[in-house]
Amino acid sequence: MNGNVSVDVDEVKRVYDLIERVHSFFHQPMNFPNVDEFAENNYKEISEIYYNVIWNWLPEDMKESIKNE
């Protein structure tokens, strides 16, 4: 499936910031014992971005395809 979508720059920055935190966490093995703390501090943002930001970026036909998987 090819195409383009228009996204809000503030939302892109929000996703970038989250990915940066995830990358920083997993880049340092010394952080691994703190996975529960990381999850507690970031799950709300992960959930919000997954369900309300990225989902809304998807075209309707792709949403339907995902729902039918």
Buried (B, 14 or more C-beta within 10 A) or exposed (E): EEEEEEEEEEBEEBBEEBEEBEEEBEEEEEEEEEEEEBEEEBEEBEEEBEEEBEEEBEEEEBEEEEEEE
